[in-house]
Amino acid sequence: MEHPYLFLPKFFELFGLGHFAQSYPHVVYSWFVLLLLILLAYFGTRRISLVPGKAQNFFEVVISGMEEFMVDVTGEEGRWFFPLVGTIFLYIATCNLIGLIPGFFPPTASINTTLSCALVSFVFTHFVGIKYHGVKYIKHFLGPIWWMIPIIFPIELIGHLARIMSLSFRLFGNMMGHELVLMILFMLAGAFFAPLPIMAMGIFVSFVQAFVFFLLSIMYFSGSMEHAH
């Protein structure tokens, strides 16, 4: 999809990297999101105290709220993988939200970004399974009765691979659709009042899509921790 104007590719043109930035805006804006999250984490934690300031208090509420929600789903045993799923949520939510700013491109509107996030979740799911069960993790794919293995194993394999498509295409489709609608409204009605309801809806969709990815990842990780039935 062609964009009428993006700020960062114009900035990269100053260093002779304009063609790369125009061809791969999802990469450039992913770097921007990573830098933004690193800076927010630094400024939010550089003055940690028993009496939290506004920034520390905000981050504590957000992070602790996500962690407690995850522990309610997985139990205390799953607390150790919160840094990964928490990072996934913050990254996806920020990628979604910056697309609401004129001149910015949401990295999650590219299938490359959503597929990479889905692959991280997919690989870590099986890492958790192997960590907890070792070689016996294969029982998750074989079913309860040995003579049904030829039927159950292909179904389970397809189901697990389908998770990659489910995670990546759901997020990509929603964010790309919102980008197209917002762009059409900007062209038809100008950059002022008409797009505002869609932008408000975009904020809601941005958080919902990040939460869905976050929740599904937790459920996949939790499922791989359980014993096969």
Secondary structure, 3 states (H helix, E strand, C coil): CCCCCCHHHHHHHCCCCHHHHHHCHHHHHHHHHHHHHHHHHHHHHCCCCCCCCHHHHHHHHHHHHHHHHHHHHHCHHHHHHHHHHHHHHHHHHHHHHHCCCCCCCCHHHCHHHHHHHHHHHHHHHHHHHHHHHHHHHHHHHCCCCHHHHHHHHHHHHHHHHHHHHHHHHHHHHHHHHHHHHHHHHHHHHCCCCCCHHHHHHHHHHHHHHHHHHHHHHHHHHHHHHCCCC
